[in-house]
Amino acid sequence: YRAPPTETEDSDSDESEDNSEEEGNVDEDERFSREIYDTVRRGISENHSVDNICLEIKGLKFSYDRSFSDCTSAMLPGLLSFLSSDVPKKALIKETSALVKKWSGLLTKFLRTKDDQVITIEALEEYCTNTNPGLGAIFQNVLKIMYDVDVMAEEAVLAWAERHGTSNIYVAQCAKFLEWLQEAEEDDD
């Protein structure tokens, strides 16, 4: 609770309130992301069930009034933090595949729409760029693994690629996979 400003504080308080509101949102965003990250790390470390981790994350989602894509964007770093960053590509692909397959149910519970999936692919891009460049080197493999275990839908992957264009390093890296998806989509039509 904050007391209302006095008349002398009134003129200065508008500007400081705007700044503190912005800082408050950043702090709240960071707190939310950190709580989701910690929940995922703890749940995986202690081998909790997908349903139990999901229940905790849904509680945080409602507590912070967040979207499903906010949850998956915050969950992804916690999940991917279990991957080694200094192993050969083949070993990293194998490790990633096992991790994503085991915990895919957690992600799919929060990926409700194509837009949620696109935002999560963008979170994967950010994670690869800022946190684990080794994973960025196998981005196309990670995306294909997520597609193969039904975490990502064909439409979402293609929409992500269209949104970012071929100048995006990860879209360019996924060219063969995207071409294959496009051909599969055309065959379905």
Buried (B, 14 or more C-beta within 10 A) or exposed (E): EEEEBEEEEEEEBEEEEEEEEEEEEEEEBEEBBEBBBEBBBEBBEEEBEBEEBBBBBBEBBEEBEBBBBBBBBBBBBBBBBBBEEEEEEEEBBEBBBEBBBBBBBBBBBBBEEBBBBBBBBBBBBEBBBEBBEBBBEBBBBBBBBBBEBEBBBBEBBBBBBEEBEEEBBBBBBBEEBBEEBBEEEEEEE
